[in-house]
Amino acid sequence: MANNWKIPPWLEKEVRERDLSCVYCRSEFTLTKVSKKSAPSWEHIINDARIITRENIALCCCSCNASKGQKSLSVWLQTNYCKERDITKNTVASVIKKAIQND
């Protein structure tokens, strides 16, 4: 997974150590060659690539990232994608729970 988002090495290391599974669906990450859908991808929790902080950068699976797209957390959590996978404000990782409080 290349870092094309200008995430500094110290932050990339911190996020990789924190987010060992998808911050949304909690699925374990796989290598891209095993499954692109469950491979890790960089996520800007608030959809602004200029916000490069530990509170806004996370790792999620490519499937959740593609589904969320440019939607805000509150809108995305209401989608069928989340409902079908039981992704709620209570099941997401703590970094996402904190972002929801500010959404």
C-alpha positions as protocol buffer text, in pm:
chain_id: "A"
residue {
  index: 1
  type: MET
  ca { x: 0 y: 0 z: 0 }
}
residue {
  index: 2
  type: ALA
  ca { x: 172 y: 313 z: -120 }
}
residue {
  index: 3
  type: ASN
  ca { x: 137 y: 634 z: 71 }
}
residue {
  index: 4
  type: ASN
  ca { x: 33 y: 890 z: -191 }
}
residue {
  index: 5
  type: TRP
  ca { x: -138 y: 1117 z: 62 }
}
residue {
  index: 6
  type: LYS
  ca { x: 166 y: 1301 z: 201 }
}
residue {
  index: 7
  type: ILE
  ca { x: 123 y: 1126 z: 533 }
}
residue {
  index: 8
  type: PRO
  ca { x: 446 y: 1173 z: 730 }
}
residue {
  index: 9
  type: PRO
  ca { x: 636 y: 853 z: 817 }
}
residue {
  index: 10
  type: TRP
  ca { x: 580 y: 892 z: 1194 }
}
residue {
  index: 11
  type: LEU
  ca { x: 202 y: 920 z: 1144 }
}
residue {
  index: 12
  type: GLU
  ca { x: 192 y: 635 z: 895 }
}
residue {
  index: 13
  type: LYS
  ca { x: 373 y: 413 z: 1148 }
}
residue {
  index: 14
  type: GLU
  ca { x: 137 y: 519 z: 1429 }
}
residue {
  index: 15
  type: VAL
  ca { x: -178 y: 453 z: 1223 }
}
residue {
  index: 16
  type: ARG
  ca { x: -50 y: 116 z: 1098 }
}
residue {
  index: 17
  type: GLU
  ca { x: 15 y: 11 z: 1458 }
}
residue {
  index: 18
  type: ARG
  ca { x: -327 y: 135 z: 1574 }
}
residue {
  index: 19
  type: ASP
  ca { x: -547 y: 12 z: 1287 }
}
residue {
  index: 20
  type: LEU
  ca { x: -479 y: -361 z: 1261 }
}
residue {
  index: 21
  type: SER
  ca { x: -822 y: -425 z: 1109 }
}
residue {
  index: 22
  type: CYS
  ca { x: -1073 y: -213 z: 918 }
}
residue {
  index: 23
  type: VAL
  ca { x: -1183 y: 79 z: 1136 }
}
residue {
  index: 24
  type: TYR
  ca { x: -1537 y: 38 z: 1000 }
}
residue {
  index: 25
  type: CYS
  ca { x: -1627 y: -329 z: 949 }
}
residue {
  index: 26
  type: ARG
  ca { x: -1345 y: -462 z: 1172 }
}
residue {
  index: 27
  type: SER
  ca { x: -1246 y: -724 z: 911 }
}
residue {
  index: 28
  type: GLU
  ca { x: -888 y: -840 z: 910 }
}
residue {
  index: 29
  type: PHE
  ca { x: -679 y: -696 z: 630 }
}
residue {
  index: 30
  type: THR
  ca { x: -547 y: -920 z: 352 }
}
residue {
  index: 31
  type: LEU
  ca { x: -284 y: -870 z: 89 }
}
residue {
  index: 32
  type: THR
  ca { x: -415 y: -712 z: -229 }
}
residue {
  index: 33
  type: LYS
  ca { x: -329 y: -1029 z: -424 }
}
residue {
  index: 34
  type: VAL
  ca { x: -552 y: -1230 z: -185 }
}
residue {
  index: 35
  type: SER
  ca { x: -849 y: -992 z: -203 }
}
residue {
  index: 36
  type: LYS
  ca { x: -860 y: -631 z: -314 }
}
residue {
  index: 37
  type: LYS
  ca { x: -1183 y: -578 z: -118 }
}
residue {
  index: 38
  type: SER
  ca { x: -1021 y: -662 z: 217 }
}
residue {
  index: 39
  type: ALA
  ca { x: -684 y: -502 z: 147 }
}
residue {
  index: 40
  type: PRO
  ca { x: -606 y: -196 z: 363 }
}
residue {
  index: 41
  type: SER
  ca { x: -644 y: 152 z: 219 }
}
residue {
  index: 42
  type: TRP
  ca { x: -586 y: 498 z: 358 }
}
residue {
  index: 43
  type: GLU
  ca { x: -897 y: 674 z: 477 }
}
residue {
  index: 44
  type: HIS
  ca { x: -956 y: 1041 z: 544 }
}
residue {
  index: 45
  type: ILE
  ca { x: -1236 y: 1014 z: 798 }
}
residue {
  index: 46
  type: ILE
  ca { x: -1341 y: 1370 z: 721 }
}
residue {
  index: 47
  type: ASN
  ca { x: -1317 y: 1389 z: 343 }
}
residue {
  index: 48
  type: ASP
  ca { x: -1045 y: 1651 z: 326 }
}
residue {
  index: 49
  type: ALA
  ca { x: -703 y: 1535 z: 212 }
}
residue {
  index: 50
  type: ARG
  ca { x: -549 y: 1845 z: 368 }
}
residue {
  index: 51
  type: ILE
  ca { x: -634 y: 1720 z: 719 }
}
residue {
  index: 52
  type: ILE
  ca { x: -345 y: 1487 z: 795 }
}
residue {
  index: 53
  type: THR
  ca { x: -378 y: 1415 z: 1166 }
}
residue {
  index: 54
  type: ARG
  ca { x: -404 y: 1102 z: 1381 }
}
residue {
  index: 55
  type: GLU
  ca { x: -772 y: 1191 z: 1429 }
}
residue {
  index: 56
  type: ASN
  ca { x: -845 y: 1199 z: 1055 }
}
residue {
  index: 57
  type: ILE
  ca { x: -619 y: 933 z: 901 }
}
residue {
  index: 58
  type: ALA
  ca { x: -714 y: 569 z: 940 }
}
residue {
  index: 59
  type: LEU
  ca { x: -687 y: 235 z: 764 }
}
residue {
  index: 60
  type: CYS
  ca { x: -1000 y: 69 z: 633 }
}
residue {
  index: 61
  type: CYS
  ca { x: -1066 y: -209 z: 385 }
}
residue {
  index: 62
  type: CYS
  ca { x: -1099 y: -111 z: 21 }
}
residue {
  index: 63
  type: SER
  ca { x: -1461 y: -227 z: 25 }
}
residue {
  index: 64
  type: CYS
  ca { x: -1562 y: 16 z: 302 }
}
residue {
  index: 65
  type: ASN
  ca { x: -1352 y: 294 z: 151 }
}
residue {
  index: 66
  type: ALA
  ca { x: -1519 y: 253 z: -189 }
}
residue {
  index: 67
  type: SER
  ca { x: -1864 y: 247 z: -28 }
}
residue {
  index: 68
  type: LYS
  ca { x: -1804 y: 554 z: 187 }
}
residue {
  index: 69
  type: GLY
  ca { x: -1651 y: 758 z: -95 }
}
residue {
  index: 70
  type: GLN
  ca { x: -1712 y: 1128 z: -30 }
}
residue {
  index: 71
  type: LYS
  ca { x: -2005 y: 1074 z: 209 }
}
residue {
  index: 72
  type: SER
  ca { x: -1992 y: 1210 z: 563 }
}
residue {
  index: 73
  type: LEU
  ca { x: -1985 y: 949 z: 839 }
}
residue {
  index: 74
  type: SER
  ca { x: -2340 y: 1025 z: 951 }
}
residue {
  index: 75
  type: VAL
  ca { x: -2477 y: 981 z: 596 }
}
residue {
  index: 76
  type: TRP
  ca { x: -2267 y: 673 z: 519 }
}
residue {
  index: 77
  type: LEU
  ca { x: -2367 y: 493 z: 840 }
}
residue {
  index: 78
  type: GLN
  ca { x: -2731 y: 509 z: 720 }
}
residue {
  index: 79
  type: THR
  ca { x: -2660 y: 335 z: 387 }
}
residue {
  index: 80
  type: ASN
  ca { x: -2765 y: -19 z: 298 }
}
residue {
  index: 81
  type: TYR
  ca { x: -2396 y: -113 z: 280 }
}
residue {
  index: 82
  type: CYS
  ca { x: -2358 y: -41 z: 653 }
}
residue {
  index: 83
  type: LYS
  ca { x: -2694 y: -187 z: 748 }
}
residue {
  index: 84
  type: GLU
  ca { x: -2619 y: -515 z: 565 }
}
residue {
  index: 85
  type: ARG
  ca { x: -2284 y: -543 z: 745 }
}
residue {
  index: 86
  type: ASP
  ca { x: -2404 y: -426 z: 1087 }
}
residue {
  index: 87
  type: ILE
  ca { x: -2168 y: -128 z: 1079 }
}
residue {
  index: 88
  type: THR
  ca { x: -2299 y: 125 z: 1330 }
}
residue {
  index: 89
  type: LYS
  ca { x: -2164 y: 412 z: 1539 }
}
residue {
  index: 90
  type: ASN
  ca { x: -2129 y: 157 z: 1820 }
}
residue {
  index: 91
  type: THR
  ca { x: -1934 y: -108 z: 1625 }
}
residue {
  index: 92
  type: VAL
  ca { x: -1668 y: 110 z: 1460 }
}
residue {
  index: 93
  type: ALA
  ca { x: -1316 y: 166 z: 1597 }
}
residue {
  index: 94
  type: SER
  ca { x: -1263 y: 429 z: 1866 }
}
residue {
  index: 95
  type: VAL
  ca { x: -1099 y: 674 z: 1623 }
}
residue {
  index: 96
  type: ILE
  ca { x: -1423 y: 668 z: 1421 }
}
residue {
  index: 97
  type: LYS
  ca { x: -1642 y: 701 z: 1731 }
}
residue {
  index: 98
  type: LYS
  ca { x: -1452 y: 1018 z: 1821 }
}
residue {
  index: 99
  type: ALA
  ca { x: -1499 y: 1156 z: 1470 }
}
residue {
  index: 100
  type: ILE
  ca { x: -1873 y: 1081 z: 1484 }
}
residue {
  index: 101
  type: GLN
  ca { x: -1902 y: 1294 z: 1797 }
}
residue {
  index: 102
  type: ASN
  ca { x: -1764 y: 1585 z: 1595 }
}
residue {
  index: 103
  type: ASP
  ca { x: -1956 y: 1512 z: 1271 }
}
